[in-house]
């Protein structure tokens, strides 16, 4: 079938940091016959609003030729501005390791689970290497770095010793999170305002090692501004208050905070991820916040997987956020 196209719109499908092995920056190209037509459900904007978000490429007519691709040797999410994004799903496999550690054996292996998660369509793998090593172990992270084909997001405490471990592993991204030994799971976001000096040292250390950095923060405008001043590449908005809301008014207020924080972060050039407490019932509402480019979800997917299997659990979540 011959494409009947007059305009070309190019946007990054997976705008993330250079993975060290291969660049995750496939491009979507949308072709359409007139500025008033739809393409597979996507309403084409007026031709006067069309632009190309990637430096070095310009929107062009079908009779012309696009400019050559720029050198993608190194880039971060803030290099791109898109009007059309497909949210990504990062799957946290910590709870596979939690079950393994309960018996002190080798099963179930989070490495094996990761293979199934990727095959099911996950866009990235998230693991939290805690200081007390209660679930994910150093061995797990080393093996994951060698075998995953998507993106490895390593969550660690904002600690110099942990940052040096991350530099040895070289994940695609490090997400700095608050950590207390007595907590069952991460409770709340980092205080980027109050701990800016310590965070600045860790962010610089990781950047000097060529690793992109995300800060796990509360959906608060002052925290977003602090993350920007710290030169973070991404933020991950803590969605716990929304997920745990007992009343509609509480949920509404939490969603508004997430929305405004995401808008500000995008305006400042920060990539926006979201996670904590998201499940099959509550995640859909947040998909109306277009600035969120990735949802990092673990517990609810693993709980669902116990009943229907990892493949179906991941695919169902992908369908909800897509």
N, C-alpha and C positions, 0 to 999 in steps of 0.2 A: 504494500500500500504506500503510495507516494504521499509524503508529508505536505500538506497545504498550508505552508507557514509564511507569515510576513514578518513576524517579530520573534526574537529569541531572548529569553530571560534566563540568566544563569544564577544559581544560588548554591552555596555549600550545603551538602546534605548532612555531613558529619563534621562540623567545624570544631575540631578539638586540637589539642597540642600534638606536635610531632611525637610519634611513639618511639622514635629511635630506630625502629626497624622499617616501618612503612608509614607513610603519611595518611591519616584518616580524613581526607578531604575530597571525597567523591562529590561530583557536581550534578545537580538536577538541571535539566534543560527543558523548559516548557515551550512548546511551539503552538501557535494558534493562528487562525486565518484572519481574524479581525479583533480589534480591541474590545469588542462587545461579546465575544464568544466565551463559552466555558470550556475548560479542559479537564475532563475526568472529575467534575465536581468543583474544580478550582475556578472561581470567577476572576477572569483576567482584568486587571486594572486598566484605566485609561492609558493610552500609549504615552501620554505626557508624564506619567508617574513612574514609568519603567526605569530602573537603574540596575547596575550590576554592583553587588557588594564586594566583589573580590578585586583588589588592586591589580591593574594590568589587563583586566578583561572588560570590554564594553558591550552593552547591548547593541545588536546590529540587525540588519535585515537579512532575510534568507539568501539574498543574492550576494551579500558581502561575506567577509570572513572575520571571525572574532580575533581579537588580539591574542598573541601567544600566551600560554599559561605562565604566570610568574614563578620564580623559584620558591618552592614550598619547603626549603630546607629547614626553616624554623618559623613557627607561627603560634599564636595563641588565639583563644576565642574572641578577645577584644578587637582583633584585627578585622572582624567581619560584622556587618550590620545586615540583617535579613528581614524581609517582610513575611516570608513563608518558611516556617520551620516544621520539621517532623520531630516531636519529642522523642528523646532516647530513654531507654530503660537500663539502669544499672542495677544488677541483682547482687545483694549482699548474701554471701554464703557462710557467714559466721556461725549460724545456728546448726549447720551440718557439723562443724567442728565442735560445737557445744555438746552435741549428742555423742560424738566420738570420745571427748574428754570425760564424759560421765562414767565411762567404763575403763578409761585409761588404755584402750586398745588402739586399733588402727582403722576401725570401721565405725561409721561411714566416713569415707575419705572426701574432704571438700574438693580435692583435685578432680576426682571422678565426677562429682556433682557439677563442677564447672564446665566440663565437656558437654554434659547434657544441657546445661543452661544456655551455653553458647549456641548449640545446635537448635535450640528452641527459638532462637532469635534475639537473645539479650544483646544489648549494645555495649555492655561493659560489665566488669566484675568488681565488686567492692568487698574489701576485707579490712577489719580493724585489728591491727596488731597492738594489743593492749600491753601495758607495762607488766601486768601480772600474768600474761600469757594464759588467760583463762579459757580461751577457745582456739583462735588461730595461732599457729606456732611459726617460728622463723623458717622452718623447713617448708611449710605451706606456701609462704610468700615467695621463697626462692623458686619453687617448682612452678607456681603460677606465672611468675615472670617469664619463665622459659617456654610455657606451653599455651598460654591463651592467645587468641587471634583477634580479640577486640581491644579493650582498654582496661588497664589495671589501675584502679583508684585505691590507694593505700591510706587508710585512716590511721592517724597516730596522734598522741598527745603532743602539745606544743613544747617539746623538750629537746634539748640539744643532742642527748644520747640517742633518742628515737630518730631524730632527723639524720644523724650519721648512719644509722641502720638503713634508712630510706635511700640515702645516697649510694649505699652499696647495692641495694636492690634495683634502683632506677625504675620505679613505676612510672606510668604515664602521667599520673597526677598524685599529689599528696593532699589529703584533706585534713587540716588541723582541727581537732575536736577537744572539748574539755573532757577530763577523765578523773573519776574518783573511784578508789578501789572498792568502796562499799556499795556502789550503785549496781543495779541489775543490768541496766542499759544506759546509754548516754542520756543524761538529763539536762536539757537546755543547751543553749549555744555558748560559744566562746564570748568572753567580754573583750572585744577588740578595742574598746575605748579605754578600759581600765588597765589592760595589759599590753598596750601598744609597743612599749620598749622591748619586752621579751619577744613578742610576736614578730617585730621587725627583724630581730636577729635571726630567728628561725626562717622566716620568709626569704631573707637575703641568702642564707646558707643554702637553702634548697634551690633558689634561682641560680646561684652561682654554679650549682651542679647540673643545671639544665632541666630542672623539674618544675612543671607548672604547679601552682599552689591554689587551693581553695580553702576558704575559712567557713566553718560551720557556725552560723550565727543566728540569733533571733531575728525575726522579721521586724526590725526596728531601724528607722532612718538613720539614727546616729551610728548604729553598728555598721550599716552599709557604707556610710561616709568614711568611717574608720578603716574598713577593709580596703576601700579605694586608696586611702592615704598610705596604707601599708603595702601597696603595689600587688595585692592579690590578683590573680587572674580570674578566679571564680569566687562566688559565694555559694554556699548551700544553705538555703533557708530552713530553719528548724520548724517543722510543721506539727509538732507535738500538741501545741495549744489548740489548733484546729482539730486534730485527730481525736483529742480527748474531750472536746466540748460536749457538755451535757444538754445545753439548750440552744435553740436556733439562733438566738441573739448572740451567744458566745461564739458560735461558729461563724456567723456573719462578720463579727468584729475581727476574728482571726483571719478570715479570708481577705478582708479589706487591708489588714496589716501586711499580709503576704503580697497582695497585689501592688500596693504602693511601694513596698521595699523592692520588688522585682522591677518595677518601672524605673525607680531611681538607679538601681544597679545597672540596668541596661543603658540608661542615659549616660552613666559614668564610664561605660565601656567594659563593665564586668559581665562575665557569663553567669547565668543563674541556674543553679540546680535546686532541688527541693527534696526533703526526705525526713522521715521519722513518724512512725505510726500510721503511715498510709496503707490502705487496704483496698479490697475490691469494691467496697461500698462508698468510700469517701474520696478516692483519687480523682474521679471524673470531674468533680466540681473545679478542681484546680487546673484542669486542662483549658479552662477559659482564661487563664493568665498566660498570654502568648509569649511573654519574656522567659518563662521557664523552659529550658532546653533539655533538661534531664531530670528524671525521677529516680531516686535511689531507694530501693525497697527490698527488704529482706524477710522479716518475720512473717508477714502475711502470705508471701509467696511460698515459704517453706512449710507453713502450716497447711496451706492448700495442697501442696505437693504430697503431703502425707496421705491425703485422701484420693487425689486424682493423678499423681505423678508429676515430676518436674516439668516435663514437656508441655503438658496441658496447662499447668499453673502459670508458667512463663508466658505462653501464648495468650492466655486469657487476659493477663495484665497488659501485655503489649497491645491487645485489641482495645482495651479501655483507654489507654493514653494516646493511641494513634489517631 
